[in-house]
Amino acid sequence: MASEEYYTVGLRIDVDTWRGTRDGVPRLLEIFAEWNIQATFFFSGGPDNMGRHLWRLLKPSFLVKMLRSNAASLYGWDILLRGTLWPGPLIGKGLAGIIRNTEFAGHEVGLHAWDHYRWQARAERMTPAEIYREIQQGMDAIQGILKRRVACSAVAGWKCNTAILLEKRTFGFQYNSDCRGKTIFKPVIDGVEYTPQIPVTLPTYDEIIGRDGITDANYNEKLLSLLKSEGLNVLTIHAEVEGIARGSLFTQFLNMADEKGVCFVPLGQLLPPLDQIPVGAFDSGPVPGREGHVCRQI
């Protein structure tokens, strides 16, 4: 019996890698077509150098996360080693057709990163000029494929700060999704209101799997239990996870979500009129299950 309650969930797909774009996105497009779901895809357009994250294994917290999520089977060795011995391939240049097909299928398409690894590893230490250049390269790649202006963005790894928001403002995005939080808000910096943020409210697969007794057998139940019938629900899935290694688990999730009365929408559909969005603040801090600090609504 279907639930008498209804839940609206903003569905965001982060596409970080060559394999995620090549294999994960087409599979997700098939699944979404079957379920008549539209979502927001954030694409990385530059080199896939994700294998360079392996140096972080020296950090105990990152090593624990890799072991807890069984990263080798979850992502595959081609992702885990990509860009370590030679420069990674340019995702936008080699897989432009898949990015175009995503928009043709009716999904919202935004910018995730130029070099996902570089942003996640260095964004908070970049100079303003470096930040601008990274965003501009990513915009050039995605806009060159779509032949139109990209209206939304979501930084890699929720790595964002004041300097980054100052640079992002120059690109005229309709909204950003750069932080974790609970409500849509306009960041205020030195008394100035900036582009609205649509924060992610729900944990990702790799953040909760293997913690507090969560396994693939009860993961979907746990995730669905976190939804609110009133208030903001924003879920991030990854093309490399739900589109490949955990595709069957994600399909089960959609079945269970349908029974619960969940309606999935692109993030842009959650955005109220600008004058109805409250102001808010953000900082940098830990999120359970994620190594390092991320941008958070406060």
N, C-alpha and C positions, 0 to 999 in steps of 0.2 A: 504494500500500500504506500502510495506517495505521501510525502510529508505535507502537512497543512501549512507549514512555515515555508517562506521563500527567502532565498539568499542571492544577492548579486555579488559576483566575484569578478574583479578585474583580473584578467589572465594575461600574464607577461611571459614571453619566451626569450631568454637570453641565448644568443648564438655566439659562442666564444671561439670556435675552432673551425678548421677546414673540414674535418670529419663531421662535426655537428651540422655544418651547412650542407655538405654533400649528401649525407645519409639521414641525419636526424630531421632536418626541416621537411624534405619531401614526405617522410612518413607521418610527421605531425600534420601536414597539409591534408593528407588522406584521411587521417583520423578526424580532423576538424570538419572536413567536408561531410563525412558520415554522420556527425553529430550536429551539423549546422551551427558550428561555433565559429565566431570571429574573435580574434585576439590581437595582441600587440607583439610584434617581433622586433627585437633590438639586435641589429647585426654588427659584427666586427668586420671592417672592410680591408684591413691591412694584413701584415704578415702574421702567420700563426707560429708564434715562438713559445707556446705554452709549456713545452718541455723544460724551459729554463727555470720553471718553478721548483725543479727537483732540488736545487740548492737549499730550499727551505726545509728539507728533511732534517737539516741540522738543528732546526727548532723543535723541541719536544712537542709543543702543542700542535704543530703542523703534522708531525710524524704520527701522533696519536689519531688525528683526524683521518689521515690517509689509511691507516690500518683499520680504524673503526668503520669507514665507509667502503673498505675493500676496493680502493681506487683503481687498482690494476684491472679488475674485471669490470668495474663500473665505467671507466673511461676508455680502456684499451691502451696498449703500449704505444700505439702510433700517436696518440694524443700526448701521453706522458713524456715521450721522447722528442716530440716535434720541435725543431729549431735548436736542438742542443749541439749538434755537430756541424750544422750548416744552416743558413738563414731559412726560415719557414716560408712557404708559398704565400702569395698575396691572395687572400680569400675573395675579395671583390673582383679582382681581375680574372681569376680562374673559374669562379662560380656565380657570375653575374646573372645567369639565366634563372637560377634558383631564387635569388633575391627578387628579381622581377616577377617570377611566378607567384611569390608570396603576396605581393601587392595585387596582382591580377586576380587572385583568389578572394580578394576583399578584405584582407587583413591590414591593420595599421602597421606601418614600417617606420622604425626610428633608428637612430645611431646608438650603438653600444660603445665602440672604441675603434681606433685605428689599430694600434698594437695592444691587444688585451693584456698580454703579459707585462709590457712596459708600464701601462697605466696602473695596473694593480700593484706593481712592485715599486713604482717611483712617483706616482702622481702627487702625493702629498709633499714631495721634496722638489718638484719641478718649479722652475721660474715661471712668471706669467707668460713670457714669450714661448717657453716650451709647452705650457698648457694650451695656449692658443694654437700652436702649430699642430699638436696632436689632434685637437678637435677639428681643425680645418682640414687636415689630411683625411680624417674619417668622413667628414661631410662631403669633401670632393669625391671620395670613392662611392659613397652611397647615392649621392645626388646625381653623379655621372651615370649610374646604372638606371635610376628611376626617372631621370630627365625632369626632375621637379625638386622643389625645396623640401628638405626634411624638417618636420615640425615638432619632433619630440626626441628626447634623448634620455639615456640611463647610463651613468658611468659604470665602468667595470668594477666589480667587487665592492660596490657602495663606497668607493674611495672618493670622498668629496670634502671640500673645506671652503672657507671664505674666498680664497684666491681663485679657486676653480669656478665658483659661482660668479665672481666678477668677470671672468673671461667668457663664461657661457652666455652671459646676458647679451653680449655683442652679436650672438648668432640668431637671436629672435625666436627662440623656441616657444611654442605654445605652452608646453609644460615639460618638466623634467621628473625623472623618477630616480633620484640619486641617494635616497636614504631609507632607513627603516623607521617605522612610526605607526601612528594610529589614525591620523586625520589628514585630509588635504589642507595645505597651508601655503602661505606666501612667506618665504624667509625675509627677514629684515636685517640689513647690514648698514650700520651707521645711519639709521633712520630712513633708509631707502628700501622700498618693497621690491622684491625680485620675483622672477618667474615662478609660478606655482609648482609645488612639489606634490607628486602623488606617491607617497611612501609605500613600500612593501610592508604588509602587516603580518604575513604568515611565514613560517620557516621554510627553508628549502630542504629537499630530500637529504642532502649530505650533512645538514646541520642537526637533524634529529635521529637519523638511522643509527642504530647501535648504542643509543643513549637511553637510559631510563626504561630499559626493556622493550624499546621499539625495534621491530624487525619488519621485513617485508610482509609478514603475515598480518600485522596489525597497524602498519604505517597509514594506510588509507583511512581507517577508523580514527586514528589520532588526528590526522590533518583535518578531517571533516568536523571533528569535535571542536576545533578552534574557530570555526566560522561563527559570525555574528549575524543574526537576522536584521539587526539595526546597527548601523555603523559601517565603517570602511573595511572591505575585504579585498586584499590584493595578493595574488599568488604568483610567485616566480617559479617557472620550470626551466629546465635547460635542454636544448636540443640534443646535447651529448648524453643526457641521462634518460629523461622521459621519452625522447625521440628514438633512442637506440636500446641501451642496455635494460632499461626499465619500461619499455614500451607496453608490455602486457600489464604491468602493474598500473600504469597510467590509464589504460583502457578500463581496467577494473574500477579505478577511481572515478572515471566519468560515469560509469553505470551506477555506482553508489551515490554520486553527486546528483544524478538525475532523480533518484529515489528520494533524496533529501530536499528536492526543490531548488536546486542551484541553477542560476542563470549566469553564464560566462559572457563577459563583454570586453572589448578593447579598453585600455586605460583611458583613452580620450573621451569615452562616453561617460566616465565618472566625473568629469570636470564640470563644476557649476560655473555660472557667470562670474567673471573676474571680481566684480564688486561684492559677491557673496562669499568669497574665500577669505577666511580669517588669516591674520598674520601669525607667525610662529617663529620658534628658534630651533637651533640644532647644535649638536656638539659631536665629538668623536669618542667612541667607547666600544666596549666589547658586546658581542651578541652571542648567546649560548650556542655552542657547537661550531662557531666560526673562529678560525685563527686570526689574531690581530684585531685591530679596531676598525670600525666602520662609521659612516655618518649616520647620526640618529636624531630624530625629532625629540625635542625636550619640552 
